[in-house]
Each structure stands twice: as C-alpha cells, then as structure tokens.
C-alpha cells in the first residue's frame, strides 16, 4: 500500500489493520512500533522527515563552528 501520511498509518493501527512487514505479517499492537513504521514509510516515500533534516543541518553547523574555534586556539582538541 502506498504511503499517505503518518496520521493515516496511526488510524490503520487504531483500527487494527497495521501489519509489521507485509500484509500477511503480525498485527502491530504497540503504538511506538506503529509510529516507527509510519516514519519509516515516510522516509521511503518522501526522503528524510523535515525535523530530522533540520537536526542534521544544525549538527553540521555546530561542528563547523567548533572546528573554526579550535583552529583559532579558543578550544582545546578534547572539546573543553
């Protein structure tokens, strides 16, 4: 079944129609597992979720900033 949205996947979970793996797999009974499946389907369909893109972008910016400070001698190599 093509991915529609995380909300739609959670509605399928609530109705007892969300299966792990293939449609013949076991029915998902754990809400956290249902959310994980929905996010995984979203990644497959659309690429990485926006909140994860922003977190990765922020981490790269922070790493770049720390590298600049180390080169200037403001920080030691161990991050102190």
ZALUM-196806 format. One record per residue (C-alpha): residue in three letters; residue number from 1; x, z, y. Coordinates in nm, 4 decimals. Last residue first. Layout:
BEGIN
aa ala	i NUM	X X	Z Z	Y Y
...
This chain:
BEGIN
aa unk	i 80	X 3.6887	Z 2.6641	Y 2.1762
aa unk	i 79	X 3.6251	Z 2.3347	Y 1.9915
aa unk	i 78	X 3.9146	Z 2.3563	Y 1.7405
aa unk	i 77	X 4.1116	Z 2.0930	Y 1.9350
aa unk	i 76	X 4.1337	Z 2.3012	Y 2.2536
aa unk	i 75	X 3.9131	Z 2.2197	Y 2.5472
aa unk	i 74	X 3.9871	Z 2.1536	Y 2.9131
aa unk	i 73	X 4.3005	Z 1.9543	Y 2.8265
aa unk	i 72	X 4.1781	Z 1.6322	Y 2.9866
aa unk	i 71	X 4.1811	Z 1.4626	Y 2.6474
aa unk	i 70	X 3.9789	Z 1.7510	Y 2.5024
aa unk	i 69	X 3.7211	Z 1.7184	Y 2.7811
aa unk	i 68	X 3.6814	Z 1.3452	Y 2.7150
aa unk	i 67	X 3.6332	Z 1.4077	Y 2.3423
aa unk	i 66	X 3.3710	Z 1.6725	Y 2.4198
aa unk	i 65	X 3.1742	Z 1.4243	Y 2.6322
aa unk	i 64	X 3.1861	Z 1.1565	Y 2.3613
aa unk	i 63	X 3.0634	Z 1.4063	Y 2.1002
aa unk	i 62	X 2.7799	Z 1.5116	Y 2.3311
aa unk	i 61	X 2.6747	Z 1.1524	Y 2.3898
aa unk	i 60	X 2.6786	Z 1.0792	Y 2.0169
aa unk	i 59	X 2.4692	Z 1.3896	Y 1.9455
aa unk	i 58	X 2.2165	Z 1.2920	Y 2.2144
aa unk	i 57	X 2.1757	Z 0.9412	Y 2.0707
aa unk	i 56	X 2.1296	Z 1.0835	Y 1.7208
aa unk	i 55	X 1.8643	Z 1.3250	Y 1.8463
aa unk	i 54	X 1.6900	Z 1.0458	Y 2.0388
aa unk	i 53	X 1.6836	Z 0.8193	Y 1.7338
aa unk	i 52	X 1.5489	Z 1.1061	Y 1.5230
aa unk	i 51	X 1.2590	Z 1.1616	Y 1.7640
aa unk	i 50	X 1.1847	Z 0.7869	Y 1.7616
aa unk	i 49	X 1.1439	Z 0.7553	Y 1.3843
aa unk	i 48	X 1.4087	Z 0.5288	Y 1.2181
aa unk	i 47	X 1.3009	Z 0.1799	Y 1.1203
aa unk	i 46	X 0.9455	Z 0.0586	Y 1.1327
aa unk	i 45	X 0.8205	Z 0.0097	Y 0.7776
aa unk	i 44	X 1.0856	Z 0.1815	Y 0.5660
aa unk	i 43	X 1.1328	Z 0.4606	Y 0.8196
aa unk	i 42	X 0.7559	Z 0.5147	Y 0.8395
aa unk	i 41	X 0.7328	Z 0.5311	Y 0.4598
aa unk	i 40	X 0.9995	Z 0.8021	Y 0.4592
aa unk	i 39	X 0.8140	Z 0.9886	Y 0.7322
aa unk	i 38	X 0.4909	Z 0.9773	Y 0.5290
aa unk	i 37	X 0.6651	Z 1.0862	Y 0.2080
aa unk	i 36	X 0.8278	Z 1.3813	Y 0.3848
aa unk	i 35	X 0.4931	Z 1.4797	Y 0.5382
aa unk	i 34	X 0.3274	Z 1.4718	Y 0.1943
aa unk	i 33	X 0.6117	Z 1.6808	Y 0.0493
aa unk	i 32	X 0.5575	Z 1.9395	Y 0.3221
aa unk	i 31	X 0.1840	Z 1.9455	Y 0.2440
aa unk	i 30	X 0.2444	Z 2.0177	Y -0.1274
aa unk	i 29	X -0.0120	Z 1.8904	Y -0.3807
aa unk	i 28	X 0.1052	Z 1.5294	Y -0.4210
aa unk	i 27	X -0.0800	Z 1.3501	Y -0.7014
aa unk	i 26	X 0.1511	Z 1.2536	Y -0.9870
aa unk	i 25	X 0.2649	Z 0.8942	Y -1.0201
aa unk	i 24	X 0.0399	Z 0.5994	Y -1.1158
aa unk	i 23	X 0.0151	Z 0.4886	Y -0.7541
aa unk	i 22	X 0.3965	Z 0.4746	Y -0.7475
aa unk	i 21	X 0.6416	Z 0.7354	Y -0.6254
aa unk	i 20	X 0.4502	Z 1.0505	Y -0.5406
aa unk	i 19	X 0.0785	Z 0.9921	Y -0.5064
aa unk	i 18	X -0.1485	Z 1.0510	Y -0.2081
aa unk	i 17	X -0.5192	Z 1.0242	Y -0.3019
aa unk	i 16	X -0.6161	Z 1.3939	Y -0.2970
aa unk	i 15	X -0.8377	Z 1.3576	Y 0.0117
aa unk	i 14	X -0.6051	Z 1.5829	Y 0.2106
aa unk	i 13	X -0.3047	Z 1.3767	Y 0.0995
aa unk	i 12	X -0.4771	Z 1.0487	Y 0.1963
aa unk	i 11	X -0.5535	Z 1.2061	Y 0.5351
aa unk	i 10	X -0.1850	Z 1.3028	Y 0.5618
aa unk	i 9	X -0.0851	Z 0.9406	Y 0.4970
aa unk	i 8	X -0.3251	Z 0.8211	Y 0.7661
aa unk	i 7	X -0.1776	Z 1.0671	Y 1.0140
aa unk	i 6	X 0.1756	Z 0.9499	Y 0.9371
aa unk	i 5	X 0.0686	Z 0.5959	Y 1.0158
aa unk	i 4	X -0.0212	Z 0.2613	Y 0.8569
aa unk	i 3	X 0.2266	Z 0.1969	Y 0.5750
aa unk	i 2	X 0.1466	Z -0.0896	Y 0.3424
aa unk	i 1	X 0.0000	Z 0.0000	Y 0.0000
